[in-house]
Amino acid sequence: KKILLLNGPNLNLLGTREPHIYGHETLSDIETRAVSQASSLGAELSFFQSNHEGALVDRIHQARIDGVEAIVINPAAFTHYSVALRDALTGVSIPFVEIHISNVHAREEWRHKSFLSDKAAGVICGLGTFGYKAAIEWCVEHLKAKEN
Ligand code: DQA
């Protein structure tokens, strides 16, 4: 079972970026934990972060070629305006979970809108970096259930 973890713009700054909103964990803490969590559940997880919309689109296309079966994505600011990411995710028809560290609904009005949510298998927000854990666990369960 292959899972891809994607993180969008500015998430490379986690740990130092507005820690009152995003916490103190770094992206590499999250990625390292995700890899070991997936492997302990019998899945294989790869990860990618980019500040560039096109690079994320390319990585999503590559996911289909690589046989990725589920994507966990924190699209960051692209959530709120990227038609290209939406089209890439629906284009490869790989189920995905949208995750946000902060509760976007408790923030600025324009963060309430997502171009991805209605196409996502599920959306997690406001649970901090625990959201990544929950999303990965769901993906593994979902892929196992599909197998049977
Ligand atoms: C975010 C929320 C977005 O609104 C913001 O642009 C981000 C991070 C989150 O994880 O809470 O960069 O996706």
Residues whose N, C-alpha, C, O or C-beta is under 5 A from the ligand:
A	BS01	DQA	P9 N74 A76 A77 I99 H100 I101 S102 R111
